[in-house]
Every structure is written in structure tokens, then in C-alpha cells.
Amino acid sequence: MGRPNVGKSTLLNSLVGTKLAIVSPKPQTTRTRILGIKTSPQAQIIFVDTPGIHPHAGSLLNQRMVETALHTLHDTDVSVFLVDAQRGVIPADEEIAQRLRGIRAPVIVVVNKIDLIARSTLLPLLERLALLLPEREIVPLSARTGENSAELLKLVSASLPIGVALYPGDELTDQSERVLAQEAVREQLFLHTQQEVPYTTAVVVEEFTEKPEKSLIFIRAVIYVERPSQRAIIIGERGSRLKQIGQAARLQLAHFFGCKVFLELFVKVSKGWTNNLGMLKELGL
């Protein structure tokens, strides 16, 4: 867990060894709990990627995202707290550290993005974190390059309770194929649109049909926005942007599922959906 844009999803994908959580340069990309499963001869680690924690959650959507992250804190055997090495410790990190001081489960502090800073600036940051969370393990690493990721896996494994594996050894996530498809489309929305548009979009897969005889998966998804102007931005001139979003998502899904994917996208206006409790529940929030 950690504040938005510290690299939680990038780290999850790196540790599990495949892309499960969507990644973009924009904060608050992750909206729900995403499980990534890492099984080795010594342990099975179930990583939970949570939405970023930020103190001023405005809409009902943002409030429920923060609630999801905080609720997860009390359901886990180990907490991994990520801090951005580039930005250092800011008040939002201090607030999260305060919450972590009150839990009984082990806490491992990860200083991410060390590949982007001079090593001379790392020691003062580690000393600051050691004061914030005394007697906790601190691991400087780079989720992007994988540097020190093995050390984090070793520490997490050692902190887990002894028990039976909860998932088969070849499973990587508990997410349904529909959810993975929704997230792939939403990632491309983040990458292809700017400013506020990605935050006012939701993706719902209305049909997911496997056709084994053709080695094909047919997916029909609806992108919901709050205003007609946002719909026009996503569609683009003569449908150009929507086509780009669909092509990129289709290629990603075809790689993940290992077969051809036919992806059909529609854009609909649903005014005020970010404050609509019924729709948020439908999206798993």
C-alpha cells in the first residue's frame, strides 16, 4: 500500500512475473483490490494491489477506493508500504505510517524508484523512514528494473504464517477474465486521453464469449462517461481514438489469453456515475 503513483501496480506485475494490474503515469489508476499470486517451492505469496491512499477523497468513487485500501490493511498477514524515492517522505506518507504503527502484522517499508535518484540522497531518506517506522525492515528497490526484488520476496516469505497453499501453483490471480478485459481497456483510456477524462470513465464487459473451435474470444465492452464532451474526446475524429484504444487493448489481451481476440467497444453517457452507489457496486467498489 501507499499513496497514489508510487509504483504499487508496477511492483505487483514485476513480482508475479506477468502483467495483472494496469499501469500508467497518472495517479489513482488502480480502483479495486487486485490479487497477484507468486508460488515457489518455499511459499505461496498472495499480493494484494490496493488503490492509492490520499487524504482528500472527493467523489464517492474516490472515497470507496480509499476505504478499499484501508480495509485491506486489516486482512493481510504482511503489509508492504511503498514510498517514492524521487519525492521522498511527504505528509501523505506520514499519515499512512501513522496507521501502520497501529497494526500487529509485520510491516516492510519499500523505497521504490531508486533507479531514478542519486544514491547519495538515499541514506537520509532511509534514516527518515527508520524514525517513522522503527524496527521495520526497509528495502530500497526498483520495481521497473527488478533491483532488490528478490530481497523483498525473501522478507515477505519469512514473515508469512505456516499453512497450506490457498491456490493451485499455476494460478496467477483471482481476477475473472471479464475483469482483466475491463482493466486492459481502462489502461488504454488512461494512456490515450488526458487530464480528467480517465477518472470519469468506467468499463463494463457485457459479453465475453470463448470460441475454442476458432481459437477466438469475443468481447463486447461499454465505456461509460459522465458528459457528452467526454464521449466525443474518447471517440475522436471519425472514431480514430476509440479505434486506437481498442487495437491496443486487443493486442494486450491476445498476448495474455494466448489466442485471437475480437474486441467491440461502445461509449455511453451516464451522468454522475462516480457518485452512483449502484454502479460503483456493479464495478466492485
C-alpha positions as CSV (number, residue, x, y, z in Angstrom):
1,M,0.0,0.0,0.0
2,G,1.0,3.6,-0.4
3,R,-0.1,6.9,-1.8
4,P,-1.0,7.2,-5.5
5,N,1.6,6.8,-8.2
6,V,4.4,5.3,-6.0
7,G,4.6,2.2,-8.2
8,K,2.4,-0.4,-6.5
9,S,1.0,-1.9,-9.6
10,T,4.4,-2.0,-11.4
11,L,5.8,-3.8,-8.4
12,L,3.0,-6.4,-8.3
13,N,3.5,-7.1,-12.0
14,S,7.2,-7.4,-11.5
15,L,7.0,-9.8,-8.5
16,V,4.3,-12.1,-10.1
17,G,6.1,-12.1,-13.4
18,T,3.2,-11.1,-15.7
19,K,1.0,-8.0,-16.2
20,L,-2.0,-8.2,-14.0
21,A,-2.5,-4.7,-12.8
22,I,-2.8,-1.7,-15.2
23,V,0.0,0.9,-15.1
24,S,0.0,4.5,-16.3
25,P,1.9,7.7,-15.4
26,K,-1.3,9.1,-13.9
27,P,-2.2,8.6,-10.2
28,Q,-5.1,6.6,-9.0
29,T,-5.1,4.1,-11.9
30,T,-5.9,1.2,-9.6
31,R,-9.5,1.2,-8.3
32,T,-10.1,-2.2,-6.7
33,R,-8.1,-4.9,-4.9
34,I,-6.1,-6.9,-7.4
35,L,-4.6,-10.2,-6.3
36,G,-1.3,-11.5,-7.8
37,I,-0.2,-15.0,-6.8
38,K,3.5,-15.9,-6.6
39,T,4.2,-19.6,-5.8
40,S,7.6,-21.0,-5.2
41,P,8.8,-24.3,-3.5
42,Q,9.1,-22.4,-0.2
43,A,6.0,-20.3,-0.1
44,Q,2.9,-19.0,-1.8
45,I,2.6,-15.3,-1.6
46,I,-0.8,-13.6,-2.4
47,F,0.0,-10.0,-3.2
48,V,-2.9,-7.5,-2.9
49,D,-2.5,-4.4,-5.0
50,T,-4.6,-1.6,-3.5
51,P,-5.8,1.8,-4.7
52,G,-3.6,4.7,-3.6
53,I,-4.4,6.3,-0.3
54,H,-4.9,10.0,-0.4
55,P,-6.3,12.3,2.3
56,H,-8.8,14.3,0.3
57,A,-11.1,11.9,-1.5
58,G,-13.9,13.9,-3.1
59,S,-16.3,11.8,-5.1
60,L,-18.0,8.7,-3.7
61,L,-15.8,6.7,-6.2
62,N,-12.6,8.1,-4.6
63,Q,-13.9,7.6,-1.1
64,R,-14.7,3.9,-1.7
65,M,-11.3,3.4,-3.3
66,V,-9.6,4.7,-0.2
67,E,-11.9,2.6,2.0
68,T,-10.9,-0.5,0.0
69,A,-7.2,0.1,0.6
70,L,-7.6,0.7,4.3
71,H,-9.9,-2.3,4.8
72,T,-7.3,-4.5,3.1
73,L,-4.8,-3.4,5.7
74,H,-6.6,-5.4,8.4
75,D,-7.0,-8.6,6.2
76,T,-3.3,-9.3,5.4
77,D,-0.5,-11.1,7.2
78,V,2.2,-8.7,6.0
79,S,2.0,-5.0,4.8
80,V,4.4,-3.7,2.2
81,F,4.4,0.1,2.4
82,L,5.8,1.9,-0.7
83,V,7.4,5.3,-0.7
84,D,8.6,7.1,-3.9
85,A,12.3,7.7,-3.6
86,Q,12.1,10.7,-6.0
87,R,9.6,12.6,-3.9
88,G,10.8,11.5,-0.5
89,V,8.6,11.4,2.6
90,I,5.6,13.8,2.3
91,P,2.7,14.4,4.7
92,A,0.6,11.7,3.0
93,D,3.3,9.1,3.7
94,E,3.4,10.2,7.3
95,E,-0.3,9.7,7.6
96,I,-0.1,6.1,6.2
97,A,2.9,5.4,8.5
98,Q,0.8,6.5,11.5
99,R,-1.9,3.9,10.5
100,L,0.7,1.2,10.1
101,R,2.2,1.8,13.6
102,G,-1.1,0.7,15.0
103,I,-1.3,-2.8,13.4
104,R,0.1,-6.0,14.7
105,A,1.1,-7.6,11.4
106,P,4.7,-7.2,10.2
107,V,5.4,-4.1,8.0
108,I,8.1,-3.9,5.4
109,V,8.9,-0.5,4.0
110,V,9.9,-0.3,0.3
111,V,11.6,2.7,-1.1
112,N,10.8,2.4,-4.8
113,K,12.3,4.1,-7.9
114,I,15.8,4.1,-6.6
115,D,17.0,3.8,-10.3
116,L,15.8,7.4,-10.7
117,I,17.8,9.0,-7.9
118,A,21.4,9.6,-6.9
119,R,22.5,7.1,-4.3
120,S,23.8,9.9,-2.1
121,T,20.2,11.0,-1.5
122,L,19.1,7.6,-0.4
123,L,20.6,7.4,3.1
124,P,18.8,10.4,4.5
125,L,15.5,9.0,3.2
126,L,16.2,5.6,4.8
127,E,17.0,7.3,8.1
128,R,13.8,9.3,8.0
129,L,11.7,6.2,7.4
130,A,13.5,4.4,10.2
131,L,12.3,7.1,12.6
132,L,8.8,7.0,11.2
133,L,8.5,3.2,11.5
134,P,11.1,1.9,14.0
135,E,12.3,-1.7,13.9
136,R,10.7,-2.3,10.5
137,E,12.7,-3.8,7.6
138,I,13.4,-1.2,4.8
139,V,14.1,-2.4,1.3
140,P,15.3,0.1,-1.4
141,L,14.4,-1.3,-4.8
142,S,13.3,-0.5,-8.4
143,A,10.1,-2.1,-9.4
144,R,10.9,-1.1,-13.0
145,T,14.3,-2.9,-13.2
146,G,13.7,-5.5,-10.6
147,E,16.7,-4.5,-8.5
148,N,16.4,-5.9,-4.9
149,S,13.0,-7.5,-5.7
150,A,14.5,-10.9,-4.6
151,E,15.3,-9.5,-1.2
152,L,11.7,-8.2,-0.8
153,L,10.3,-11.7,-1.7
154,K,12.7,-13.3,0.8
155,L,11.5,-10.9,3.6
156,V,7.8,-11.4,2.8
157,S,8.1,-15.2,2.7
158,A,9.8,-15.2,6.1
159,S,7.0,-13.1,7.6
160,L,4.2,-15.3,6.4
161,P,2.4,-17.8,8.7
162,I,2.9,-21.5,8.0
163,G,-0.1,-23.1,6.3
164,V,-1.4,-24.8,3.2
165,A,-1.4,-23.1,-0.3
166,L,-4.6,-21.4,-1.0
167,Y,-4.4,-21.5,-4.8
168,P,-3.1,-24.1,-7.3
169,G,0.6,-23.5,-8.1
170,D,-0.1,-22.3,-11.7
171,E,-2.7,-19.6,-10.9
172,L,-1.5,-16.0,-11.1
173,T,-4.6,-14.1,-10.0
174,D,-8.2,-14.5,-8.7
175,Q,-9.5,-11.9,-11.2
176,S,-12.0,-13.1,-13.7
177,E,-11.3,-12.9,-17.4
178,R,-14.0,-10.2,-17.7
179,V,-12.3,-8.1,-15.1
180,L,-8.9,-8.5,-16.9
181,A,-10.5,-7.4,-20.1
182,Q,-12.1,-4.3,-18.4
183,E,-8.8,-3.3,-16.9
184,A,-7.0,-3.7,-20.2
185,V,-9.4,-1.3,-21.9
186,R,-9.3,1.1,-18.9
187,E,-5.5,1.2,-19.1
188,Q,-5.6,2.3,-22.7
189,L,-8.1,5.0,-21.8
190,F,-5.5,6.4,-19.3
191,L,-2.8,6.2,-21.9
192,H,-4.7,7.7,-24.8
193,T,-6.7,10.5,-23.1
194,Q,-5.6,13.4,-21.0
195,Q,-6.5,15.3,-17.8
196,E,-9.7,14.4,-16.1
197,V,-11.2,12.1,-18.8
198,P,-9.7,8.8,-17.5
199,Y,-11.1,9.4,-14.0
200,T,-14.6,9.8,-15.2
201,T,-14.7,6.6,-17.2
202,A,-15.8,3.1,-16.3
203,V,-15.6,0.0,-18.4
204,V,-18.2,-2.8,-18.2
205,V,-17.8,-6.0,-20.3
206,E,-21.3,-7.0,-21.4
207,E,-20.2,-10.1,-23.3
208,F,-17.2,-12.4,-23.0
209,T,-17.6,-15.5,-25.3
210,E,-14.9,-18.1,-25.9
211,K,-15.0,-19.9,-29.3
212,P,-12.5,-22.7,-28.9
213,E,-13.1,-24.0,-32.4
214,K,-11.8,-20.7,-33.8
215,S,-9.2,-20.1,-31.1
216,L,-11.1,-16.8,-30.6
217,I,-12.5,-14.8,-27.7
218,F,-15.3,-12.3,-28.5
219,I,-15.5,-9.3,-26.1
220,R,-18.1,-6.5,-26.1
221,A,-17.5,-3.7,-23.7
222,V,-19.1,-0.4,-22.9
223,I,-17.1,2.7,-21.8
224,Y,-19.2,4.9,-19.5
225,V,-18.5,8.6,-19.2
226,E,-20.2,11.5,-17.3
227,R,-20.6,14.0,-20.1
228,P,-21.2,14.1,-23.9
229,S,-18.0,16.1,-24.3
230,Q,-16.0,13.3,-22.7
231,R,-17.7,10.8,-25.1
232,A,-16.5,12.9,-28.1
233,I,-13.0,13.0,-26.8
234,I,-12.8,9.2,-26.4
235,I,-14.3,8.5,-29.8
236,G,-12.1,11.1,-31.5
237,E,-12.4,12.4,-35.1
238,R,-14.3,9.8,-37.1
239,G,-13.7,7.2,-34.3
240,S,-9.9,7.4,-34.6
241,R,-9.1,7.5,-30.9
242,L,-11.6,4.8,-29.9
243,K,-10.1,2.6,-32.7
244,Q,-6.6,3.2,-31.2
245,I,-7.8,2.3,-27.7
246,G,-9.4,-0.9,-29.0
247,Q,-6.5,-2.0,-31.0
248,A,-4.0,-1.6,-28.2
249,A,-6.3,-3.3,-25.6
250,R,-7.0,-6.2,-28.1
251,L,-3.2,-6.8,-28.6
252,Q,-2.6,-6.9,-24.9
253,L,-5.5,-9.3,-24.3
254,A,-4.5,-11.6,-27.2
255,H,-1.0,-11.8,-25.6
256,F,-2.4,-12.6,-22.2
257,F,-5.0,-15.2,-23.3
258,G,-2.8,-16.7,-26.0
259,C,-5.4,-16.6,-28.8
260,K,-7.1,-14.2,-31.1
261,V,-9.4,-11.5,-29.6
262,F,-12.2,-9.7,-31.2
263,L,-13.0,-6.5,-29.1
264,E,-16.0,-4.4,-29.7
265,L,-16.2,-1.0,-27.9
266,F,-19.1,1.4,-27.3
267,V,-19.1,4.7,-25.4
268,K,-22.2,5.7,-23.4
269,V,-23.0,8.8,-21.2
270,S,-24.1,8.0,-17.7
271,K,-24.4,11.4,-15.8
272,G,-22.9,11.3,-12.3
273,W,-21.9,7.7,-12.3
274,T,-18.9,8.4,-10.0
275,N,-21.4,9.2,-7.2
276,N,-23.9,6.4,-8.1
277,L,-23.7,3.8,-5.4
278,G,-25.4,1.2,-7.6
279,M,-23.0,1.5,-10.4
280,L,-20.0,1.6,-8.1
281,K,-21.1,-1.7,-6.6
282,E,-21.5,-3.2,-10.1
283,L,-17.9,-2.2,-10.7
284,G,-16.8,-4.0,-7.4
285,L,-16.3,-0.8,-5.4
